[in-house]
Amino acid sequence: MSETPISKMSFEDAMRELEQVVGQLERGDVALEDSIKLYERGAELKKRCEAKLKDAEEKVAAITLNGDGQPTGTTPVEGM
């Protein structure tokens, strides 16, 4: 597992580690206490991935297009 705090991870790093956590849990060769810790870390990683995806979706939704369908800038998300 990474030593980077989850709150500082990029989407890709969090997803990569989440996949590792899921793989370990699926193998079933982890002690119960370690499984609980892995599950908790996995839940936090999932939450981080969801937050990063939401941020990306908001940025995409804020792109404004001109009459020709070309991007012209962005609209603040708060104004939507």
VOMIGU-869920 format. One record per residue (C-alpha): residue in three letters; x, y, z. Coordinates in nm, 2 decimals, decimal comma, always signed. Layout:
[ALA [X Y Z]] ...
This chain:
[MET [+0,00 +0,00 +0,00]] [SER [+0,11 +0,35 -0,07]] [GLU [+0,23 +0,58 +0,20]] [THR [+0,07 +0,88 +0,03]] [PRO [-0,23 +1,00 +0,22]] [ILE [-0,55 +0,92 +0,04]] [SER [-0,65 +1,28 +0,04]] [LYS [-0,34 +1,36 -0,17]] [MET [-0,38 +1,08 -0,42]] [SER [-0,46 +1,13 -0,78]] [PHE [-0,76 +0,94 -0,93]] [GLU [-0,52 +0,70 -1,10]] [ASP [-0,32 +0,63 -0,79]] [ALA [-0,63 +0,58 -0,58]] [MET [-0,79 +0,35 -0,84]] [ARG [-0,47 +0,15 -0,87]] [GLU [-0,44 +0,09 -0,50]] [LEU [-0,82 +0,01 -0,48]] [GLU [-0,77 -0,26 -0,74]] [GLN [-0,48 -0,40 -0,53]] [VAL [-0,70 -0,40 -0,21]] [VAL [-0,99 -0,57 -0,39]] [GLY [-0,74 -0,83 -0,53]] [GLN [-0,61 -0,91 -0,18]] [LEU [-0,96 -0,94 -0,04]] [GLU [-1,08 -1,16 -0,33]] [ARG [-0,79 -1,40 -0,28]] [GLY [-0,91 -1,46 +0,08]] [ASP [-0,56 -1,53 +0,21]] [VAL [-0,56 -1,24 +0,45]] [ALA [-0,61 -1,26 +0,82]] [LEU [-0,94 -1,13 +0,95]] [GLU [-0,79 -0,82 +1,12]] [ASP [-0,60 -0,74 +0,80]] [SER [-0,91 -0,79 +0,60]] [ILE [-1,10 -0,54 +0,81]] [LYS [-0,81 -0,28 +0,76]] [LEU [-0,80 -0,35 +0,39]] [TYR [-1,18 -0,31 +0,36]] [GLU [-1,17 +0,02 +0,55]] [ARG [-0,88 +0,15 +0,33]] [GLY [-1,07 +0,03 +0,02]] [ALA [-1,38 +0,23 +0,13]] [GLU [-1,17 +0,54 +0,17]] [LEU [-1,00 +0,49 -0,17]] [LYS [-1,34 +0,44 -0,33]] [LYS [-1,46 +0,77 -0,17]] [ARG [-1,15 +0,95 -0,31]] [CYS [-1,21 +0,81 -0,66]] [GLU [-1,58 +0,92 -0,65]] [ALA [-1,48 +1,27 -0,53]] [LYS [-1,22 +1,30 -0,81]] [LEU [-1,48 +1,18 -1,07]] [LYS [-1,74 +1,43 -0,95]] [ASP [-1,49 +1,71 -0,98]] [ALA [-1,41 +1,61 -1,33]] [GLU [-1,78 +1,58 -1,42]] [GLU [-1,84 +1,93 -1,29]] [LYS [-1,55 +2,07 -1,50]] [VAL [-1,68 +1,91 -1,81]] [ALA [-2,03 +2,03 -1,74]] [ALA [-1,90 +2,38 -1,71]] [ILE [-1,75 +2,40 -2,06]] [THR [-1,95 +2,64 -2,27]] [LEU [-1,99 +2,60 -2,65]] [ASN [-2,05 +2,87 -2,92]] [GLY [-2,31 +2,84 -3,19]] [ASP [-2,07 +2,62 -3,40]] [GLY [-2,03 +2,37 -3,11]] [GLN [-1,68 +2,48 -3,04]] [PRO [-1,56 +2,53 -2,67]] [THR [-1,54 +2,89 -2,58]] [GLY [-1,46 +2,88 -2,21]] [THR [-1,61 +2,77 -1,89]] [THR [-1,90 +2,87 -1,68]] [PRO [-1,85 +2,86 -1,30]] [VAL [-2,02 +2,55 -1,16]] [GLU [-2,19 +2,77 -0,89]] [GLY [-2,38 +2,96 -1,16]] [MET [-2,53 +2,64 -1,31]] 
